[in-house]
Every structure is written in structure tokens, then in C-alpha cells.
Amino acid sequence: MDPKHPALPRGFSALLLIAMILAAVNLRPAVTSLGALLDPVIEDLSMNGFIAGIITGVPPLCFAILGPLAPRLASKRGPELVVVGAMLAILCGLVLRSLAPNTWVFFIFTALALAGIAVGNILMPVLVKRWFPTKIGLVTGSYTTAVALGASVVAAIAVPVNDAIGGAWRGGLALWAIPALIATLIWVVVYFGLRNQITELQMPAPKTHVLAPAMGPMSRNSTAWWIALFFGAQSTVAYILMGWAPKIFTDFGVDPAYAGALLGVILGVGVPLSFIMPALAAKFSHQGPLVIINGIAGIVAVAGLLIAPVQGAFIWAVLLGICGSSFPLALTMIGLKAHTAAGVSKLSTFGQSIGYLIAIPGPFLVGALHETTDSWTLPILLIAGLILFQTFTGIMAGRPRFVEDHGVATRVDA
């Protein structure tokens, strides 16, 4: 560890790691629990397909708008206090939306929970670098696995747990506030236990002069745009599946509990692939072959949904999970397509912000198409088209090019 970096108090290293894992566990249940219980929510609140589509499209909207604000808040107050606020937002959002008397109140408090998730998404890597600079791989692997497990486990058991506690969706959604409560309490302890070290870290560091490539704005960089388009395409597919997959399977005749479990399978396949895909991507100068494999898996799954949705449901879920490993692949590409830390930072902010903006209409369009046609054929064909677009943009993004290419070294303050 850098000698200027304040040491953690005795025993706090393990507590902080536990706190980060608990925070990570809470970064998906607000989305996946709603996807599993969407049918009773739609029925009880008298939502139509358009409104349900808007609600399932809220996650990428929140991530696109609120995610870039997290570093600014953290620079003023410290990421630890901001994460306390994020966990509290998730907790309050989950509890209050379960009490919502109508659709719009439900929408507002769902957005509150998702705002907390957006902030947590951005700040987890910051916390890893801040407190575990010599164990970045190990700690990152721990919290990303926790994210994947939190998503897949909740999706798989949301329906049977809801049935076990009485079958009312309000209790079934509110239940997932318990992990958020635990995480909030642990983070309060962490914040007060580390406040002296946090104060020291928040002090401005002396400026030094370094040479850095002049990349220019990301909006004029073709590599950055291909990354953003790829990130947006795979995010669109992911949020459509998280929001609509259980209902699609249910409407085709799959038992609701099993349909929720299938979403758990889709997300659960991503647990091992979140470790495997980045390692493979780093070995390729061009990540196109990995993109193509994911695309083929997705297209086969979509064809299977149209031909034999019930008989092959488990197989299609596994293949959709493989296709979903484009998320860790996209994140890995961000790190591989820049020579410098400054380049990675600029590319990450641009690629993820634009990508999440691109993903916003997808879930809404699926709901609108289903509402208009009273069929899942066109929505599934839309998913197929998105997977093809994901594959094309991923091939282009995966080329051995860097955002700093053709830049001129200039002196900047660091």
C-alpha cells in the first residue's frame, strides 16, 4: 500500500469487504424481484403494457442520468458516506413502493431505489481502488460475484418466497428491503469507524505535471462510439430480459414459479462467466470471436422461444445467460481500448452513459408491442434484432484500436 494511504483500523479490512459485498448484493434485487412478480403488480395496480414498459425501462434511465453524478458527490463527501445514502435510498424505495396505492407512486419509489443502485454501481470500483489497491482483482471478483448472485438468487426464489408469505406481491417486494437494511447499518458503522481516514483521503493532493495523450472529446472518437453502441445494445437486451422474461415464459404456459426460476438461470449463468469472459477477452487482440459466440447463443435462444418456448425453456434460458455475458465483456473492452487510466476513465464515463441512454426505450418498446399486438412474436423479433445489432457493434468495438491512438502527448496537471 502507498505509504501516504491511511491504514485501515484493525479489523476493519474484513468489515469493509463484508460491507462492500452486502452493498453489491443489493444492486439488482429491486429490478429482478419486480420482473419475477410483474404480473400480479400489473393486475393489482391496473397497469397497461405501456406503463409496465415504462417501469421496466426505468433502470437504464436512472443509471444514465444519476450514475455520472456519483463521482461528483463522492469527491465532496467521500464515497463511503455516499454509499450509505445509496443503501438508504434502496431501503426506502423498496419499502415505500410496496405500500404504493397507485401506479405513479409505485413508479416514483421504484425510481428512488434505482437511484441508489445507480450510485452504488459507479462507486464500488472507486472503493476497491481506494481501500484495497493491492487486491483489486480479488475484491473486484468478490463484489461482482455478489452482484450476480443477488440478481440470480432473487429472481429464482422471488415467486416461491412470495407464495410462502401469503402470495401478496406487496410483501414479496418489501421482503428484499431486509438485505438493504442490513447493508445500511453495516455501512453506517464503516463510515463512523473510518471517518478520520476518510477526512485524510478527502484532502486535496498536491498537483504534479505528467505527460498524457491528447485524446480529444470522446464524442468525436470512433472507438468510443463503437464501445458505447455495444454497451447500449447489450444493456437493452439485458434490461428487457430482467423486466419481461418471466412474463414471456408465463404467457407461453410456463408455471410462474418456474418462470421466475428461469430468470434466475439467465442471470446465474453470468456468475462464472463474469470471471471467465474478462480473462478470455484479455487474451484476444480482437474480441470479435467472443462477441460472435454470444450472439449465436442469443439468436438460437430467441428462435427456440418462438418454436418450442415451454419444452426447451431451460435450454433457452441458459443460452440467453451466455448471451448476457456480453456485459462483463463490454466492461473489459473499456479497460482494453485505452492505454492510460485517464483514457479508461473518459471511455467508461462516455460509453456507459451513452450506452444506458440507448437502453432506455427497449423495455418500453417490448411492452408497447405486446400491448398493441397481444402477442409476443414481434417483441421477441425485436430482441433478435437487438442481438444482431449487439453482435455487429461488438465486432467493431472489439477491433485492436485505442482511444488514444493518434493523440499528441501534452503536459497536464494530475
PyMOL commands that set and color helices and strands:
alter all, ss='L'
color gray80, all
select helices_A, chain A and resi 12-25+29-36+38-44+49-56+58-66+69-77+79-97+103-131+136-164+169-174+177-193+195-202+218-220+222-251+256-268+270-283+288-307+313-323+326-336+341-359+361-373+377-397
alter helices_A, ss='H'
color red, helices_A
select strands_A, chain A and resi 209-214+408-413
alter strands_A, ss='S'
color yellow, strands_A
deselect
rebuild
show_as cartoon
